[in-house]
Every structure is written in C-alpha cells, then in structure tokens.
C-alpha cells in the first residue's frame, strides 16, 4: 500500500517518528491504525453495554462483594495419586 501525503503532513509524520522513537513512518502509521481499531472496538463495547437491559444498581456494596470474591482463598487443585 502506498500513501501520498501533502508536505505538511509528511513533515508532521517525520517529526513524530523522530520524537516518539519509531524506526520508520510505517511503524508510526501502524500504531495509529491499531489505536483506531482499539477505539472502534471500545466504542462498540460501550454501545452494546448502553443498549443492554438494566440490571441491579452498581453501588459500594456491589464492589465490596467483588473484592470479597477476589480475596477468597482458592481451593487447591486435586492431584491424581
């Protein structure tokens, strides 16, 4: 894939490559594309969450229960003898 940029954008990309430690302009552009993919994915998750049915209210007791679950000791795995 070849991308043509006007001089001002090319200069900006070249500057970012130097300032941010990228080896090439391709590395910089790949990083921008990955970030945009992440943003699109997060937006989809947020929209899905917003359109999902309501459940119980999330308050301090909800988070306290989650912490309690996380801090419970795990049972030891059974070993075959």
VENNOR-V228781 format. One record per helix or strand of 2 or more residues. SS is the DSSP state (H for helix, E for strand). FROM is the first residue (numbers start at 1). TO is the last residue. If there is no record, write none. Layout:
# VENNOR-V228781
{{SS & FROM & TO} {SS & FROM & TO}}
This chain:
# VENNOR-V228781
{{H & 7 & 20} {H & 25 & 51} {H & 60 & 71}}
